[in-house]
């Protein structure tokens, strides 16, 4: 996916896990054969369905689901709606739901391959009530239907949330395209929740209480750092300078991978435990992998990042960079070399990298680029080098890819392509890298070393 590929079609909203069935009264299918009104637990969603030839409802869908499709010889249109039961105090922003749905589709729907998202916006349609819905769009491919476009819409209700996914395959006509765009923008009416994106008050406590295991007293965690883009909760004190370091990281990541940041976007949340023991207990209680518990000083998702005071500000900003890359730039895939390289590039200086390069190249503390890309977890080391050297080499490679002589736009094309390729598919990442730079992997491997030898 290239950033130039723009799209005006698309909306979806779905979030993480599986919840129990909701309770409520659904409208009779005889009264509403297309199922255009959904009533669940006192909350109602109205759908003014697009006028597309052959559009029909598939299955009853129960209270939580709706599924419509229209198929002709030239195109296939699929519209899916999902309503989530209560327990959404942890949801701060519909954009987080869109991101999670993208990950779910790409990870678990073997028929659909997403080619990235290049349209993101909040809707402010007060006539329909969707004043805080989030809309994203991009490209998809399907083994049977071919290539197409996808729209993802997400919104929070007072007690629930709902998502709408619109996919279109084949040769779409202008009328159908316009009808689908109008549907996701103005054809859905509901009373949505407009939250405080600053993560304050009772909803912040509810979010933290849901995230922390019962072994931790949520009352001891206070928002010790609050900046324009971050809020950090901790049961210890942190220097105010950490907030400035986080904002520098935000600026560097956004300069490196430009992304939209509406002012309504929820703050990125961090949790810093008082010591490593508490961090380990948290990691074990939240079913983190054994290697994270034993080797890592922090970890991050797209919604928040976690570390401890003993890890220092470098780990804090490194994990924040991970959250920005996946949660703001929507680069949710790619291998360990890709994400660690970007995080290190965003949180280190050129002088630091120049020093690393001098020592690593002189002492042969590097591995081949192919080995680096194929490494499952660089923290465990790659070949003959340890985890620290692997992280540094990833940063040196990423700095060369960004700052070295390259075709115009190569770095942007590369990160957006590899950021949507699953980590285990190293061959596809290598192919995307070679395509973006017009060089073989062997030539790139030689070039990044030569670049740093002359710095």
N, C-alpha and C positions, 0 to 999 in steps of 0.2 A: 504494500500500500504506500502510495506516495502522498505527501501532504497536499499536492495540487489537486488531488481527486476530491472535489467538493460534491456535496450531496444535500438535497433539500427534502429527502424522504426518510421518515424514520422515528420510531419511538418505542421504548420498552422499559419495563420496570419489573424487576424480580430480585429477591434477595436471598442470601445464603440458604440456610438449611431447610429442613422439613418440619412443619408445625402440625399440631393436631387439627382436626376438622373444626371449622367455625360453626356456630349455631346461629339460626336466624330463619326467616321465612322468605322463600324465593317466589317470584311471580310465576304464575302458571304458564307453561310453554304454549298452551292453546291460545291464551290471551296475547302472548308475545312470542310468536313462532321463531323469530330470529334471536331471541334472548337478549334484546337490546337494553333491558333494564336489569340490573343486579342489585338485590336487596339482601344485605347480610347484617344481622345484629343491629338493626336500626340505622345503618349507613347505606346510602343508595348511590349507585353510579349509573348514569344514563349514557348510552352510546347512540349517536346518530350515525349509523353505519354508512359507508360510502356506497354510492350507486354504481355498482360494478356488475356487469352481466354474469349471472350464474352464482352470485354469492349466496352461500347456504351455511347453515349451522351444522356442525359435526358433533354428534353425541349430546347428552343432556348437560354434561359438565358439572352438575351439582351446584352447590352454592359458591364454590370458589373458582370455578374455571369457565371460560367461554372459548370456543374454537370455531372460527369461520374459515371457509376456503372458497375460492373461485378458480376454475381451471378451464382454459381454452387451449386451442392448438398452439398458441403463441406464448402464453404466459401462465404462471401459477402465482396466485396471491394467497397468503396465509396470514390470518390475524388471530393472535392468542391473547387472552386476558387471564390474569391470575390475581385473586384477592387473598391476602394473607390475614390469618387470624390475629387476635390481640397479642400483646407482648412486644411492642415495638418502641418502648422507651429508649432502646439502644440505637434506634435509627435517627440520626441527626440530619441527614441530607438525602434527598432522592437520588443525587448523583452517585452516592455510595451504593445504592441498590442497582443502578444501571451497571456500574463497574462489576459488581458481584454477578449480575446476570450474564454479562459478557464472559466472565470467567467460567460460569456454569455451562453456558452453551458450548464454549470452545473445549472445555474439559470433558463434558459428559455426553454431548450430542454428536455422535460420530458421523452423522450425515451432514452437519453444517460446519463449514470452516470459515471463520471470520477473517476478514482481511483488514482488520483495524477499524478504528472509528476516527473520522476526521470532521465530524460536525458535533458540537456540544453547545447547548444553551439552556437557560432557564426560561420557561414560559411565564408570562405575566398577563394571562388572560382572565381578567376578573369577571367577565361576563359568564364564562363557563365555570368559574370557581377555581380553575387551575392556576392560581397565582404563584405556586411554588413547585410546579411539575418540572422535571428535568428531561430534556430531549437529546438523544444522541443518534447519529446515523453513520452508516458505513457500507461496506461491501461484503458479500458473502458468496460462497460457492457451495454447490450441492452435487453429489455424484449423478443424480437423476435429472435434476432441474437445470443444472448449469450454473452460471454466475448470476448474481442479482444484487439487490440492495436491501438493507435492513434499517428499520426505525425502532428505537427503543424509548419508551416513555415510562417514567416512574413518578409516583406521587404518594405522599403520606396522608392518610385519613386521620380522623381524631383518635381512633383506637386501632385501626388497621392500616394496611397499605395495599396498593394494587399496581399491577404492571400491565403494559400493553406492548406486544411485540408484533411488528408488521414486517413480513418478508415478501419480496417480489422477485420472481425469477422469470427469465425469458425476455422477449422483446416487448417491452411495455409501451403502450400508447400514451400520448400526452394527457388524454382525459383521465385515464386510470391513475397516472402519476399524480395529477392535480387532486383527484378525489382522495387518494391515500394521504397526501400531505395535509389536505383540509381536515380529514378525519382526525389525525393525531393532534392537530393544532386547535381545532375548534369544535370537533365532533364528540368530545368527551366532557361530561359535566359531573362534578362532584364537589363536595365541601371538603377541601383539603386542609391539612394542618400547616400553618406558617410558624416555624419554630425560630428560636433565637440562635443564630449561627455562632454566637460567642461561647456556647457551652457553659451557661451559667444556671444557677438555681436548681430546682428540683430535678429537671431533666438531666442535668449534668451528674447529679448524685445517682440517679437511676441508671444512667449509662455506666458509671464507674462501678456501681454495686453489681450490675449484671456481668461486668467483665472480670472483676476480681473474685477469686475463689473465696469460699466462706471462711477460710483460715485467716483472711485479712480483714481488719476493721476499716471499712470504707471511710469512717469519720476522721481517721488520721491522715487521709490523703487530701491535701489542699492544692489549689491552683497556684503554685509558687512562681510560675512564669506565665505571663500572658502578653503576647505580641500581636502584631497585625495579622499574622497567619498561623500562629501556634498557641496552644495552651498546654502546659506541662503540669501534671499532678504528681505530687510526691509526699511521702511521709518523712521527708528530711528537708533541710535547707539547701538551696542551690544558689550559686552566684548570679547576680543579675546579668553579668556578662554572657552567660549561657544564652540568654534571649537574643542578644545581638549576634552571637555566633549562629544561631538558628536562622535568623533573618538573612545573614550573609549566604547561608547554604541555600535558602529559598531563591535568592537572587541568582546565584550561580546555576542552579538547576534550571530555572526558567530561561536564562540566557542560553544555556546549552541545548535545551529542548523546549522551545516556546510552547506555551499552552495558555488557554483562556482561564481567567480567574475572576468570575463575577463576584461582586462585593458581598453577595448573599451567601457565598460558599462557606460551609462550616469550617471552623478552625481545625487544623491538624492536631490531634491529641497525642501527647506522650505521657508515659508513666515511668517514673524513676524511683526505684526502690532504694531503701537506705543502705543496703549492703548486698553482696553477691548471694549470700545465703537466702535472702528473701526472693531475689530474682530466680534462683534455682527452684525454690518451692513453687513460685508462680508458674514457671515453665513446666514443671512436673505435673502440677495440678491441671494445667490446660492442655495436657497431652502433647507437649512439644517433643520432637524427636530427641532421642538420647544424645545425638551428636550436638544438638543445640545446648542441652543442659550441661554437657561436659566441656564443650569447647568455646561456646559463644559468650560474649559479654553483653549481647543485645540482639534483638530481632525486630522485624517490622512487618506490618501488613500494609494494605492500602488505606486503612482508616486511622491507624495509630502506630506508634513505635514504643518499645519497651527496653529499658536498660537499668543500670544501678549506679549509684554515686561513685563507686570505686573505679568504674570504667572510664570516667572522665568525659570531658567535653568532646573529644575527638570521636568517641563512640556514639555520643548523643547526636552529633551532627551527621555522622555516617548513617545511622539508622533513620534519621529524619529524611535524608536524601533518598533512601530506599522508598519511604512512604510517598515522597513527592513523585518519583519516577513512575510508580505503579498507580498511585491514587489520583494524581493530577495530570500526568502526561499519558495515563492509561496504557503504559507499556507493561503488561502484566505477565508476559512470557519472556523467552530468551534464557540463555544459560547463566551459570554462576559467574563466568568470566564477564558477561555483559553487564549484569547488575552490580557486581562488585567493582568493576572497572568504572562505571558511571558514578557510583557513590564515592569512590576514592578520588576521581577526577574533580567532583564537585566540592570536596572537603579538604583538598591539599593545595599547596602552592606550586608554582613552576620551579621555584628554588628547591623545594623538597623533592620533587620528581627528578630534577637534574642530578641531585645528590644520589638518589636511588639508582638512577641509570648508570652513573659512573661506577658505583660499587658492583652492581649486578652484572654489568657487561664485562668489567675487568675480571671479576671472579667467577664468571660463567654461572651465575645464579639465576639463570633463566631457562625456560623450556621452549620447545617449538610452539608456534601459534596453534597448530593442530592439537597438540596435547592440551594446551590451555583451554581451547574451546570445548574439547571433549570432557574436561573434568566435571564430575558431577557436583562436587562441593569443594571449592578451593580452600576453605578453611582447614581441610584435612591435609593440605599439601598436594602438589602436582608433580609426579615423577620424582626427581631428585631434590626439589625445592620445597620448603615448608610453606605453611599457610600465609605467613606474613609476606614472604617473597612473592608468592602467587598473587596476592592482592596488589602488590606494588607493580608487578609486571602487567597486570590487567589495566592499572591506571596509566602506565607508560604507553601501552598499546592504544588505549582509548584517547589519550592526549594526542598521539600521532595521528589517529584517524580524524580527530577534530581539527588539529592545527597544522598538520603537515601539508605538503603540496598534494592537492586532490582535485578531482572534477567538481565543478560547482554543485553544491547541494548534496554531495555524496554522504556526508555525515548524517544529515537529516533523513535522507532516504534509508540509510543503513539502520539507524536506531528504530525507525518506525516499522521497518520490515522485520528485523530480528525480534523486536518487542512483541510481535504477534506469532512467533514461532515457538513451539513448545520446547522446553529446556532439553529434553532427551533427544531431540532431532538435531544433532550437531551438524549433520551433512547439509540440512536445509539452511542452517545459520551460516555455514561456510559459503554456500552458493549465493546467499543474499549479500554477504560481505564482498565476494568477488564481483558480483553484478554491480553493486553500488560504486565500487572503485575502479572497475575495469581492469583488474589485475588478478593474477592467480594468487592463491594463498601463499605459495612459496615466495613470490615477489613481494607480497605484503610483509611476510616474515622478515625478509632481508631489509626492506625499506624502513620498518619501524626501528630496527637496530641501528641502521645507518643514520637515521634522523637524530637519535639521541647521542650518537658518537660525535656528532658535529655541533652539539648544543653547548 
